[in-house]
Amino acid sequence: MIAIMCAMREELEPILEYLKLKETVEYANNKYYLAKFNNLDLVLAYSKIGKVNAALSAAILIEKFNAKKLLFSGVAGAIERDLKIGDLIIATKTCQHDIDLTVFGYEPGFIPESKVFFECDENLNHIAKKVAGKLGIKLKEGIIASGDQFIHSKEKKEWIAKTFGASAIEMEGGAVGCVCDNESVPFFMLRAISDAAEEGAGIDFDEFLEESSRVSAKFLIEMLKEIDE
């Protein structure tokens, strides 16, 4: 069973259009969609926004539905200057930029008995690069930072870039990476850029959410074809 997860309904719906739905299961105040794509059994969900919701959904996908891989798709804000709206980026690793225990001498993003960065699966990233080459798409890769804040400040964006070396930011991936790391489940994270994470980002986000979601959905489906083979 492969899990596909998004944060928002608008991000998941373009993916569902490609699939043969078999059943919808309600669990923990959310819906989980069982589907088939070629020979692959899938379970899909949109978690709702934020790290707590994302961690809950990821844990359910793994524990209740026995997912062996988790692919997380959606949109993100750009930090890296040459990332433009509509560009695709995959995470090499992810982190939580809003964790702050520095008063106790810890580095930003670190929680005792855990770590700052959670590595994404190299094999799934390799498949993504293969798909990008086949489609003639320029695919970026880099660190994607997460926090329970919609970033729309140049100063905050630059602090995240400097502190974590991040290329993009969103609000869930660090939590999902943490769950998958602790469960030893391969984790893949794909993001289409929807805004520049500066003043006016909210306007860009609303305008380009649907378009960016369709870009990432199409790419994810092409990845499923490669995984199926």
Secondary structure, DSSP 8 states (H G I E B T S, - for coil): -EEEEESSHHHHHHHHTTSEEEEEEEETTEEEEEEEETTEEEEEEE--SSHHHHHHHHHHHHHTT--SEEEEEEEEEE-STT--TT-EEEEEEEEETT---GGGT--TT--TTS-SEEE--HHHHHHHHHHHHHHT--EEEEEEEE-SS----HHHHHHHHHHH-EEEEESSHHHHHHHHHHHT--EEEEEEEEE-SSTTHHHHHHHHHHHHHHHHHHHHHHHHHHHH-
